[in-house]
Amino acid sequence: MSGCYCYDGTLAGLLSLYARLLAERVVVERISATPPDQQSLFSSEIYIATDQAVAEAFWQRLTRRLSSHSLKLLRHCLLADHPQQELLIYTYLLLEAEQGKRVDGMLAHPAVAPVWKLSQQVGREAHRYLGFVRFQQLQGGLYYAAIAPDHRILLLIGAHFAERFSDQQWVIHDQRHNEGILYDAEKKEWLLLPMELHAQPEITPQEIQFQQLWRSYFTTLAIPERRNLKLQQGKVPLKVRGYLTEFMA
């Protein structure tokens, strides 16, 4: 049994797929959440149905067998927005099944290096976004922040903001992946939910005034003779500036 495989796009579906393929050491050409637009003449798409019990048992086995280092790599890769992340993880798991925890030291191996690199990208972006979130006070008292990261980093930054703003109701909305974190200040917990923006949030007059003051301060503080656009863009990429108060028009 070899070829291209697809699943329903859920984590349980992906774990069900891994459980089946790894048990038989299947050679895989492609794994995706949706079938391709055009079927290959030489291989067909095989759909693996989600089995919640199989997925939970597989995840329990993984957490017992893998080192904390490997688990961190896989968690970050699962949050990546990459066209081949499922296949990269599967290739890594195949090697781990042969080598056990020795895989932790095999960073140059072709099955490990791409997973490590992708994990680094996700972790680095999550760390940078700890400084790129700007909340706005909306009518009703809710604080709203929009972001558009390359990867699905909300699960990696939620705990930081839950601790920092534990007494406020807030939302961090990933507009690129249509999901968001909703924090409940009374229950002291946050949830990751599907989220779409159908209209611009209505901010308070106090928030408008505060944003004007912040932009004025940011402009006044700058020293024109020391302006270094290359360095500034390295610290604050252009792709995030549309969501930062100090750079908004």
Salt bridges, closest charged atoms under 4 A:
GLU45 OE1 - ARG30 NH2 3.11
ASP81 OD2 - HIS177 NE2 2.82
GLU96 OE1 - ARG65 NH2 2.95
ASP150 OD1 - ARG176 NH1 2.89
ASP150 OD2 - LYS239 NZ 2.56
ASP174 OD2 - HIS177 ND1 2.68
GLU179 OE1 - ARG152 NH2 2.83
GLU246 OE2 - ARG134 NH2 2.84
